[in-house]
C-alpha cells in the first residue's frame, strides 16, 4: 500500500485514497458530498442573521467568585449588544457538569456562573453562544484515559507549554469524537443557548504520535506519521495534511449534528478554519466568528479589513463577525489584564466594520482591572447601533478580487536564495521559503494605497457563477494551481474577465509539483524557459512607453526591478513596455555601472485574450513592493489593475493620506466606507492617536435604475454636498477622523 500511495501523491494525491481502509474511525471520514450539502440550512433563515454586535466574556478559573456581574449587565445594555459568548466548558467547566473528567472551576462552589449569565442575557433578549475549548486536560483525565493525550515522537505525553499541570489533548481521537460530544449535548440540553463556539476546537498539539493517530493515519495512507511538516513536497506530509483536514471536516459535522440534535435551532461554529475548503466549510456551519484578536507590532493597519474579506470570501452568503480583544494580545507576549491604546482599538475595529465584520469584543477574564477600553467600545458600538441598517449588507460591489491560494501557501516551496554577486545572501524573515504570503501582502498594500475596492476570492471556488461578478482577478504568485482551476481562469478571461499575475503563477500543480511550463502560458503570451533566479541584485527596467502601464514614468528612462526573476520565452516579437536591464554589481562603488544598458527581454506582458485582458509580470513585483515600498512598484501595480479593468471602478476616492475603502449594497441603500489609516505607525507598531485627513471627493456608480434620495455622512452626522457628473454621484467629504461612511438612500 505504501508504495502505491507514494506513486499516487507524486502525480497529485486523491483524497478518496484516504477512505480506502475500513473501521469506525476511518469510516467517520467517509461523508459523501451529498450528505454534507444536505446538512446545510437555507441561507438567510436562521437566527444568526439577527445579532449585529457581540461581546465575549472569557472567564478564568477564579472569576466565579471575583467578577462583577452588574458591570457586565450594564455594559451590555449601554452597547446595545445583541449576542454574547460565555465560557461554558472544555478545559474548565463554569457550570455544575456531570460529564466525567470535565474539570469544574474550583471557585465555582455551589454556583453556576455560566447558567446564571445565560439566563440573565436571555431575559434581556440577547442571543447566547456557549464557548468550549478542548485543547488541554488535567492529570486525573490522563491517568484514567492515557489515550486522550497528545504524544511526542518518543511516546511521552505533551505538556501544556504554559500551564505545567495540564497536558495537550489529541484532536484526532476520543476527546474530539467521544468525550466532547457528551459535553456539547449536556450544555445545549441543560441551558437555553443558541449555539456553541469552538475555541481551539482543532487542538493545539501540532503533530501527534499517539496510537490513535499512528494507527488511523497508517490505515488511511500507508505512511507513518511524519517527523515534521517542514518539507511540503514529502508524500507523507501531503498525505498527513489531507488526513488532518478530513478529521476536521468530520469533527465539524459531528459537533454540528450533536448540537442541532439537542436544539434544532442551535449550531456549532469554529473560531478558525485554516486551510479548510470554503465550500465544504459552508456545508456544516451557518456563520463564522473570525478569531484574529489584534495585530502584532509588524502587522499592517489594514489587517482586520483583510480578515473580514477572508471571512466574507469563505462564507459568501452568511453573516461574519470579527473577534477583537481589548487586552494586549501581541504574539508571543500577552498582557490580557491591560488594554490597547484607544487609537489602535478604534482603527482596528473600524477597518473590520468597513469590510463587512459584525463587531465581537472579547474580554479575557470577566474581572475588569483596566477600564480605559470601556468608553472606546461604547462609542463604537453606540455609533454602529444607530446606523445598523447601513451595515446589513446584501452585496459587496467591488469588481476586483485577489485570489488567495491555500495550495500555494501549503505546498509551494521555492529554493532559498544562494550567494549573489560579490556578497553572501543571508535569507531574511521577509523572504518566506514556503507559500506566497509576502506577494499577497504586497499586492494587498498596493490596492489599499491605490484605493481600489476589492474582495478576496478562493482558488477552490472559481466556478463561473461566482467569479463572473468580478472584472479583474489578481493572482500574487499563485504558483500552485490545478489544471481544472487554470481551465476556469482561462474561460473567465475568454468571456471578458481579466487577470493580473506575478512571478511563478501556475508553474506548479495543486500539490506544488513543478510543471515544465506555465499552465497559463497561452494567457501570459510566454513560455517558461526552465529557470527562476531566486536572488538577483541591482536589476532595473527600461521604460519603453508610452503605454498605459508606464503612466507616470514619463520623466525617467529606468525604474527598479525585482529580486527574483523568472526566465521566459515570448511567443511574439511585440515590444514590451518594460524590458530588462541585467543585474550589475552594487559594490564597490567604482563598479556600480551597467555593461548592457537595455535588452529586449520583457518584464511585463500585457495583452488581450479572447474578450478579456491579461497582465503578467515574470518577477516578484508584489513581494518586492512589500519589502521595499518603492513608489514605482506601487504605480506599476496600480496601472496594471487599471488597464486590466478597462473601465472606472464603481467607487473612486481622491484626497490625501492612506485610506482603506469599500463599497456595499443594502436593501434600500448603498454605503461607501473610508477608513483613515494615515498614521506614522500604520505599517509597524501601534496607533497612538488618530489624525483627521481630508478633504475627499467620492465618486459612486449607483445601482442601475436607482437614484439617490438622500446622502448622509455617518461619522460627521451631516447631510452630504453632492452633484451628478457623467452619470455618477459625486460626494464631498470634508474630513475623516477614523471611519466615514457615505450612506446613500435609494429611490
Secondary structure as UniProt FT lines:
FT   HELIX           2..10
FT   HELIX           15..19
FT   HELIX           24..27
FT   TURN            28..29
FT   HELIX           33..39
FT   TURN            43..44
FT   HELIX           47..49
FT   STRAND          54..58
FT   TURN            61..62
FT   HELIX           63..65
FT   HELIX           69..78
FT   TURN            79..80
FT   STRAND          83..90
FT   TURN            100..101
FT   TURN            106..107
FT   TURN            109..110
FT   HELIX           113..123
FT   TURN            124..125
FT   STRAND          127..133
FT   STRAND          136..137
FT   HELIX           139..144
FT   HELIX           146..148
FT   TURN            153..154
FT   TURN            164..165
FT   STRAND          167..169
FT   TURN            171..172
FT   HELIX           175..179
FT   HELIX           180..190
FT   STRAND          195..198
FT   TURN            201..202
FT   HELIX           211..221
FT   TURN            232..233
FT   HELIX           235..262
FT   TURN            264..265
FT   STRAND          267..270
FT   TURN            274..275
FT   HELIX           278..282
FT   TURN            283..284
FT   STRAND          288..291
FT   TURN            297..298
FT   TURN            301..302
FT   HELIX           303..315
FT   STRAND          320..325
FT   TURN            336..337
FT   HELIX           342..354
FT   TURN            355..356
FT   STRAND          358..364
FT   HELIX           372..386
FT   HELIX           388..391
FT   STRAND          395..396
FT   STRAND          400..404
FT   HELIX           406..411
FT   TURN            421..422
FT   TURN            429..430
FT   HELIX           437..449
FT   TURN            450..451
FT   STRAND          454..458
FT   TURN            459..460
FT   HELIX           464..467
FT   TURN            468..469
FT   STRAND          472..475
FT   HELIX           483..494
FT   TURN            495..496
FT   STRAND          498..502
FT   TURN            503..506
FT   TURN            510..511
FT   TURN            519..520
FT   HELIX           521..524
FT   STRAND          526..533
FT   STRAND          540..543
FT   HELIX           548..550
FT   TURN            551..552
FT   TURN            554..555
FT   STRAND          558..560
FT   STRAND          565..570
FT   STRAND          578..581
FT   HELIX           589..591
FT   STRAND          605..609
FT   TURN            610..611
FT   STRAND          612..617
FT   HELIX           621..628
FT   HELIX           631..645
FT   STRAND          651..654
FT   STRAND          659..665
FT   STRAND          669..676
FT   TURN            680..681
FT   STRAND          696..700
FT   TURN            704..705
FT   STRAND          708..713
FT   TURN            714..717
FT   STRAND          718..719
FT   STRAND          721..725
FT   TURN            726..727
FT   STRAND          728..733
FT   STRAND          739..746
//
